[in-house]
Amino acid sequence: MADALASGSGVTVAPNDMQMTTQQAADFLGVSRPTLIKYLEDDTIPYEKRGRHRRVLLRDVIDFQETFRVDRRSALRELARETQSLERQKRVTE
């Protein structure tokens, strides 16, 4: 946190059980609200519905963000391995 502040980045402190609107959650994740709604409706991110309004917990949004990052890194590593394998096969056949 100190490093972020020292570099001029903003820091927000909030309880993990803070409820967020769908727009706040979308902004936090850097996605559009319709994209966030898709994640909610396919049960990727848990939510609670109060009347017509959906609410998500900050901890669930953070959990999704971390899972997404891990999955993305894994997919990129796999893509890199496949690319290297194809390059090796190409050199062998040339």
Secondary structure, 3 states (H helix, E strand, C coil): CHHHHHCCCCCCCCCCCCEEEHHHHHHHHCCCHHHHHHHHHCCCCCCEEECCEEEEEHHHHHHHHHHHHHHHHHHHHHHHHHHHHHHHHHHHHC
